[in-house]
C-alpha cells in the first residue's frame, strides 16, 4: 500500500464509478431501444450495433439524440403501471364498497323511517329495491 498514492486510489475509484455508471446507462439504453414501438426493427438493430461496436460513442450519441424520448417513454410506462394498479385496487375493493354502501343506505332508510319521513310502504319499497 506504500507504493500506491492517495491520488491513485481516488482515480481508481473514479474510473470504477464511471465504468459502473456507463454499464447502467448501456442497459437502460438497450431496454429503451427494445421498448420503443416507434422504431423499426432495422433501426433497433442499427442502434444495437452502434452501441456494441462503438460503445462509448454509441451511448453518448443515443443519449443526445433520443434522451428526451427516453424520459417520455419512462413516464408513459409509469403512468400505465399506475393506472393498472389503480384498476386492480378498484376491482379488488369493489365488492366490499358495494356491501358497505348498501349497509349505509339501509341505515339511512331506517333513520328516515324512524323519524317519520318515510311511511311503512315507502320504506319497504325502498328496502326491497336496495336489496334486489
N, C-alpha and C positions, 0 to 999 in steps of 0.2 A: 504494500500500500504506500510505501515511502516514495516509489518512483512514479506514482500516478497522481498528478497535481489536482488540486481542487477544481480548477478550470476544466480539466479533462473530465472529471466526474459530472460537472454541470453540463458540458457539451454532450456527453454520452446520454445523460438523462433527457436532454432536449431532443436529440435525434431519436431516441426511443419513443418519446411522446409524439413527435411528428410522424413517425412511422406508424404507430397505432392509430393516430388520428386519420392518416391517409387511408389505411385499411377500412376504417369505419366509413369514411366518405365513399370509398370504392364500392363497398357493399350496399350503401344507400343508393348510389347511382345505378348499380345493377338491378336493385329492386325497383327503382323508379322506371328504368327502361322497360322492364317487363310488365309493369303495372299500367303504363300509358297506353290507352286504347287508340289514341290518335296516330301513333307511329305505326308504319307498316312493318312487315317482317324484315324487309331489306334494311330499313332504317335502324331497326333494333340490332340487326346483325352488324351493321356498319359501326354503330356506337360501341358495341361489344368488342369488335376487332380493334377499333381505335383505342379503347381503354386497356386492352390486353397488350397490343404491340407497343404503344407509346403510353405507358400507364400514367405517368405524372402529367404529361401534356394532355392526355385524353380526359383525365379527371378535371383538370383545370378548365379546359375548353367546355366540357359539359356543364360545369357549374356556371360559367359565364353565359353560355348560350341558353341553357334551359333551366337555370336556377329558379327563376320566378315561377315557372310552370310546375317545378318540383314542389315548391311550397304550397301552391294551389291544389295540386293533387293530394298532398298530405292532408290539407284542411278539408277537402271534399271527402276523403276517406274517413276522417274523424267525425264529420257530420253524419255520414252514412252509418257508422258504427253507433253513434249516439242515438240516431233515430231508430235503429234496430233494437237497441237496448230499451228505449222508451216503449216501443211497441210490445216487446216481450213483457215488460213490467205491467203494462196496461192489460195485456192478455192474462197474465198470471193473477192479477188482482181483481179482474172483472167480476167473477162470481161473488167474491166477498163484498165488493162495492154494492152490487145489486141487493144482496141479502141485507146489508146494513141500511141501505136506503129504504127498503121495504119495511124494515122494523121502525125506522124513523117516521115513515109515512103513517104506519099503523098507530104509532104513539100519538102523532099529531091528530089523526082522526079520532082517537079515543078521547083526547083532551077536548076537541071541539064538541064531541057528543056529550061529554060530561058537563061542559059549560052550557049546553043547551043550544049551541049554534047549529047543530045538526039534529034532525029528527031521527027516530029509530030506523025508519025506512031509508033515509038518505045515508045513514051510517052503514047499514047492511049492504046497500048497493055499492057504495064506495069501497067497502072492505072486500066484497066479492070481486070487484074489478081489479083491485090491487093484488089479491091473492091468485087471480087467474093467470 
